[in-house]
Amino acid sequence: MRARRLLLYAALLPLLCGCATLRYYSQAVSGQLDLMRRAVPIDEQLARDAVPAALKAKLEAVLRIRRFASRELGLPDNGSYKSYADLGRPYALWNVFATPEFSLEPVTSCFIFAGCVSYRGYFSEADAQAEGAGRRAQDYDVFVGGVPAYSTLGWFDDPVLSTFIRYPDAELARLIFHELAHQLLYVKSDTRFNESFAATVEQAGVERWLAQNGNDRDRAAYDRLQRMRREFVALVVKYRAILEQYYQEELPAQEKRLGKAGRFAEMEAEYRQLKVSWGGFAGYDRWFASKPNNATLASVGLYTELVPAFRAMLDHEGGNLWRFYAAVKGLAKLPKEERDARLGSVLKD
């Protein structure tokens, strides 16, 4: 039924959009169809002798995580993450973020079903790089980043993908909880709200998963990764604030470019100091190797900016996820300005 629905959307595309948008939707439809075609139920995978033992162990872990997600975290109990698809590529999608030269506000794109979002996703890296090149030619800052998973928001049963199946179990759980959170609640045209909510659910979910299923070594390893992730995000947030203030200054464009480059150089220097305190952990080297710019900073802020407010809401509900979900759904019904104001006031209470 859902495959037929997708094909119907494809048939209607010429009636809904112009040429450039049509090309974008066409690649999205064909990419989703290809992913669905590759998906095989995990139970069938486990019954196949040809499937490597290491992959079977990971798929069994996925089923345990999937059951935990619905029973213990109240996340949707549906067909998602009960099948497996080998994509034969390193990422499921490549997202393209673009911002003006002296702004951290990402360019938004508006779509039929998801509303307006702060990036464009492509199933082909070449297509994503071409989109990025076009934006750069218009003098935008651009970041093209691969993502291991995405959510169809419950329209389809999302499979487990080869792009993330080999993650450590805690990281595997984190990703699945995040994507299922999008199926539980998604507000059109508010990327920051959606991603921060899902990030909060993933964090709370993994803490509970490890409490029941992890050992001391697993918990210590995850805590270390989380600490480094928080410190990385804090570094990015710090320089977002520095640059936002700097861009408001009335300066000649060339002088402002030099000042911008200097502040990004300072951020990289601070990162090198962080690495020393982490014992040389290089998990964010690739991010810095891409030469961070406004778009790169925006891509991080969208996923993390409201997490402290959501965590405060969860704490206010005594850690009860069901009451937390109800409170967030109430927020989601408000106009965006009022929603943002309420979240801003949470940390002040």
C-alpha positions as CSV (number, residue, x, y, z in Angstrom):
1,M,0.0,0.0,0.0
2,R,2.7,2.5,0.9
3,A,4.7,1.6,-2.2
4,R,1.7,2.3,-4.3
5,R,1.2,5.6,-2.4
6,L,4.8,6.6,-3.3
7,L,4.2,5.7,-6.9
8,L,1.1,7.9,-6.9
9,Y,3.1,10.8,-5.5
10,A,5.6,10.3,-8.3
11,A,2.8,10.4,-10.9
12,L,1.5,13.6,-9.5
13,L,4.9,15.4,-9.3
14,P,4.6,17.1,-12.7
15,L,1.4,18.8,-11.5
16,L,2.9,20.0,-8.3
17,C,6.2,21.7,-9.1
18,G,8.5,23.3,-11.6
19,C,11.4,21.8,-13.5
20,A,14.1,22.2,-10.8
21,T,11.8,21.1,-8.0
22,L,10.6,18.2,-10.2
23,R,14.2,16.9,-10.6
24,Y,14.7,17.1,-6.8
25,Y,11.5,15.2,-6.0
26,S,12.2,12.7,-8.7
27,Q,15.6,11.8,-7.2
28,A,13.9,11.6,-3.8
29,V,11.2,9.2,-5.0
30,S,13.6,7.0,-6.9
31,G,16.0,6.9,-4.0
32,Q,13.2,5.9,-1.6
33,L,11.9,3.2,-3.9
34,D,15.4,1.8,-4.3
35,L,15.8,1.7,-0.5
36,M,12.5,-0.1,-0.1
37,R,13.4,-2.6,-2.8
38,R,16.5,-3.5,-0.9
39,A,14.8,-4.0,2.5
40,V,14.6,-7.6,3.7
41,P,12.8,-8.6,7.0
42,I,15.4,-9.1,9.7
43,D,13.8,-12.5,10.6
44,E,14.5,-13.6,7.0
45,Q,18.1,-12.3,7.2
46,L,18.7,-14.3,10.5
47,A,17.5,-17.5,8.8
48,R,19.9,-17.2,5.9
49,D,23.1,-19.2,6.2
50,A,25.0,-16.8,3.9
51,V,24.6,-13.9,6.2
52,P,27.8,-13.4,8.2
53,A,27.7,-14.1,12.0
54,A,28.8,-10.6,12.9
55,L,25.9,-9.1,10.9
56,K,23.4,-11.5,12.4
57,A,24.6,-10.5,15.9
58,K,24.0,-6.8,15.0
59,L,20.6,-7.5,13.6
60,E,19.6,-9.4,16.8
61,A,20.8,-6.4,18.8
62,V,18.5,-4.2,16.6
63,L,15.5,-6.3,17.4
64,R,16.2,-6.0,21.1
65,I,16.7,-2.3,20.8
66,R,13.5,-2.0,18.8
67,R,11.4,-3.8,21.4
68,F,12.9,-1.6,24.1
69,A,12.1,1.5,22.2
70,S,8.4,0.8,22.2
71,R,8.0,-1.0,25.5
72,E,10.2,1.2,27.7
73,L,10.4,4.5,25.8
74,G,6.9,4.8,24.4
75,L,8.1,5.2,20.8
76,P,6.0,4.0,17.8
77,D,5.5,0.2,17.6
78,N,5.3,-0.3,13.8
79,G,7.3,-1.9,11.0
80,S,10.3,0.5,11.2
81,Y,13.7,-1.0,11.9
82,K,12.4,-4.6,11.5
83,S,14.0,-5.0,8.1
84,Y,17.5,-4.5,6.8
85,A,18.8,-2.9,3.6
86,D,22.4,-3.0,2.2
87,L,22.8,0.3,0.3
88,G,26.3,-0.3,-0.9
89,R,27.4,3.2,-0.1
90,P,28.8,5.0,3.0
91,Y,25.8,7.2,3.7
92,A,22.0,7.0,3.2
93,L,21.8,10.7,2.2
94,W,24.0,13.7,1.7
95,N,22.5,16.9,3.2
96,V,23.3,20.3,1.7
97,F,23.3,23.3,4.1
98,A,23.7,26.9,2.8
99,T,24.0,30.2,4.5
100,P,24.7,33.8,3.4
101,E,28.3,34.9,3.7
102,F,27.8,36.9,6.9
103,S,24.9,35.1,8.5
104,L,24.3,31.8,10.4
105,E,20.7,31.5,9.2
106,P,20.4,28.6,6.8
107,V,18.6,28.8,3.5
108,T,15.3,26.9,3.8
109,S,13.6,24.7,1.2
110,C,9.9,23.9,1.3
111,F,8.5,20.6,0.3
112,I,5.0,19.1,0.0
113,F,5.0,16.8,3.0
114,A,7.8,17.8,5.3
115,G,7.2,21.6,5.2
116,C,10.2,23.9,5.2
117,V,13.5,22.5,6.3
118,S,17.0,24.0,6.6
119,Y,18.8,21.7,4.2
120,R,18.3,19.6,1.1
121,G,18.9,15.8,1.1
122,Y,20.2,13.9,-1.9
123,F,20.5,10.1,-2.4
124,S,23.5,10.7,-4.7
125,E,26.7,12.4,-3.4
126,A,27.3,13.7,-6.9
127,D,23.9,15.4,-6.9
128,A,24.6,16.9,-3.4
129,Q,28.0,18.2,-4.5
130,A,26.4,19.8,-7.6
131,E,23.8,21.5,-5.5
132,G,26.6,22.7,-3.2
133,A,28.6,24.0,-6.1
134,G,25.6,25.9,-7.4
135,R,25.1,27.5,-4.0
136,R,28.8,28.5,-3.8
137,A,28.5,30.1,-7.2
138,Q,25.9,32.3,-5.6
139,D,28.3,33.3,-2.8
140,Y,26.8,31.2,-0.1
141,D,28.7,29.3,2.5
142,V,28.0,25.6,1.9
143,F,28.3,22.4,3.9
144,V,27.7,19.0,2.3
145,G,27.5,16.2,4.9
146,G,26.7,12.6,4.7
147,V,24.1,11.2,7.1
148,P,23.7,7.5,8.0
149,A,20.0,7.5,8.4
150,Y,16.8,9.5,8.0
151,S,13.2,9.2,8.9
152,T,10.2,9.1,6.6
153,L,8.1,10.3,9.5
154,G,6.0,7.1,9.6
155,W,4.9,7.3,5.9
156,F,6.9,4.1,5.3
157,D,8.6,1.4,7.4
158,D,12.2,2.6,7.7
159,P,14.7,-0.2,7.5
160,V,18.0,-0.6,9.4
161,L,20.7,0.3,6.9
162,S,24.2,-0.9,6.2
163,T,25.4,2.7,6.7
164,F,25.0,2.3,10.5
165,I,24.5,-1.3,11.3
166,R,28.1,-1.8,12.6
167,Y,27.9,1.0,15.1
168,P,28.5,0.0,18.8
169,D,25.2,-1.1,20.3
170,A,24.7,2.1,22.4
171,E,25.3,4.3,19.2
172,L,22.9,2.0,17.3
173,A,20.3,2.5,19.9
174,R,20.9,6.2,19.9
175,L,20.2,6.5,16.2
176,I,17.1,4.3,16.2
177,F,15.6,6.2,19.2
178,H,16.3,9.5,17.4
179,E,14.6,8.5,14.1
180,L,11.6,6.9,15.9
181,A,11.2,10.1,17.9
182,H,10.6,11.9,14.5
183,Q,7.8,9.5,13.9
184,L,6.3,10.2,17.3
185,L,6.3,14.0,16.8
186,Y,7.2,16.2,13.8
187,V,6.3,19.9,13.4
188,K,6.4,21.2,9.8
189,S,8.8,23.9,9.1
190,D,10.7,23.8,12.4
191,T,13.9,21.9,12.0
192,R,15.5,23.2,15.2
193,F,12.5,22.0,17.3
194,N,12.3,18.6,15.6
195,E,16.0,17.8,15.8
196,S,16.4,19.0,19.4
197,F,13.4,17.0,20.5
198,A,14.7,13.9,18.8
199,A,18.2,14.4,20.3
200,T,16.7,14.7,23.8
201,V,14.7,11.5,23.3
202,E,17.8,9.7,22.0
203,Q,19.9,10.8,25.1
204,A,17.3,9.8,27.6
205,G,16.7,6.5,25.7
206,V,20.3,5.4,25.7
207,E,20.7,6.3,29.3
208,R,17.8,3.9,30.1
209,W,19.0,1.3,27.6
210,L,22.5,1.2,29.2
211,A,21.1,1.0,32.7
212,Q,19.2,-2.2,31.8
213,N,21.5,-3.7,29.1
214,G,25.0,-2.3,29.4
215,N,27.9,-3.1,31.6
216,D,30.3,-0.8,33.4
217,R,32.6,-0.7,30.3
218,D,29.8,0.1,27.9
219,R,28.5,2.9,30.2
220,A,32.0,4.4,30.6
221,A,32.6,4.3,26.9
222,Y,29.3,5.9,26.1
223,D,29.7,8.5,28.9
224,R,33.1,9.4,27.4
225,L,31.7,9.9,23.9
226,Q,28.8,12.0,25.3
227,R,31.2,14.2,27.2
228,M,33.3,14.8,24.1
229,R,30.2,15.4,22.0
230,R,29.0,18.0,24.6
231,E,32.3,19.7,24.6
232,F,32.4,19.8,20.8
233,V,28.9,21.3,20.7
234,A,29.8,23.8,23.3
235,L,32.8,24.9,21.2
236,V,30.5,25.3,18.2
237,V,27.8,27.2,20.2
238,K,30.5,29.5,21.5
239,Y,31.7,30.5,18.1
240,R,28.2,30.8,16.7
241,A,27.6,33.5,19.3
242,I,30.9,35.2,18.6
243,L,30.2,35.2,14.8
244,E,26.6,36.3,15.2
245,Q,27.7,39.3,17.2
246,Y,30.5,40.1,14.8
247,Y,28.3,39.9,11.7
248,Q,26.2,42.7,13.1
249,E,29.1,45.1,13.0
250,E,29.2,47.7,10.2
251,L,32.4,46.9,8.4
252,P,33.7,46.8,4.8
253,A,33.1,43.4,3.3
254,Q,36.8,42.6,2.8
255,E,37.6,43.5,6.4
256,K,34.6,41.4,7.6
257,R,35.9,38.4,5.6
258,L,39.3,38.7,7.3
259,G,37.7,38.9,10.7
260,K,35.5,35.9,9.9
261,A,38.5,33.8,8.8
262,G,40.4,34.8,12.0
263,R,37.5,33.6,14.2
264,F,37.2,30.3,12.4
265,A,41.0,29.9,12.8
266,E,40.6,30.5,16.6
267,M,37.9,27.8,16.8
268,E,40.2,25.3,15.1
269,A,43.0,26.2,17.5
270,E,40.6,25.6,20.5
271,Y,39.6,22.2,18.9
272,R,43.3,21.1,18.8
273,Q,43.5,21.9,22.5
274,L,40.3,19.9,23.1
275,K,41.8,16.9,21.3
276,V,44.7,16.9,23.7
277,S,42.3,16.8,26.7
278,W,40.5,13.9,25.0
279,G,43.7,11.9,24.7
280,G,44.0,12.5,20.9
281,F,40.4,11.3,20.0
282,A,40.0,12.3,16.4
283,G,36.2,11.8,15.9
284,Y,35.7,15.4,14.8
285,D,38.7,15.7,12.5
286,R,36.7,15.1,9.4
287,W,34.3,17.9,10.4
288,F,37.2,20.3,10.8
289,A,39.0,19.0,7.6
290,S,36.0,20.3,5.6
291,K,37.0,23.8,6.6
292,P,34.1,25.0,8.8
293,N,32.0,27.9,7.7
294,N,28.7,29.4,8.6
295,A,26.8,26.5,7.0
296,T,28.8,24.0,9.0
297,L,28.0,25.8,12.3
298,A,24.4,26.0,11.3
299,S,24.2,22.2,10.7
300,V,25.3,21.6,14.3
301,G,23.1,24.2,15.9
302,L,20.0,22.9,14.4
303,Y,20.4,19.5,16.1
304,T,21.3,20.8,19.5
305,E,20.2,24.3,20.3
306,L,17.0,23.5,22.2
307,V,18.2,20.3,23.9
308,P,18.8,22.0,27.3
309,A,15.2,23.3,27.3
310,F,13.8,19.9,26.4
311,R,15.9,18.2,29.0
312,A,14.6,20.7,31.6
313,M,11.0,19.8,30.5
314,L,11.8,16.1,30.9
315,D,13.2,16.7,34.4
316,H,10.1,18.8,35.3
317,E,8.0,15.7,34.5
318,G,10.1,13.6,36.8
319,G,11.8,11.8,33.9
320,N,8.4,10.4,32.8
321,L,8.7,10.1,29.1
322,W,4.9,9.8,28.5
323,R,4.2,13.0,30.3
324,F,7.1,14.7,28.6
325,Y,5.7,13.7,25.2
326,A,2.3,15.1,26.1
327,A,3.9,18.4,27.1
328,V,5.9,18.6,24.0
329,K,2.9,17.8,21.8
330,G,1.1,20.7,23.5
331,L,4.0,23.0,22.6
332,A,3.9,21.7,19.0
333,K,0.3,23.0,18.6
334,L,1.4,26.6,19.4
335,P,2.4,29.2,16.8
336,K,6.2,29.1,16.3
337,E,6.9,32.4,18.1
338,E,4.9,31.4,21.1
339,R,6.5,27.9,21.0
340,D,10.0,29.4,21.0
341,A,9.1,31.8,23.8
342,R,7.8,29.0,26.0
343,L,11.0,26.9,25.4
344,G,13.1,30.0,26.2
345,S,11.3,30.5,29.5
346,V,11.8,26.8,30.5
347,L,15.5,27.4,31.4
348,K,14.6,30.5,33.4
349,D,12.1,28.8,35.6
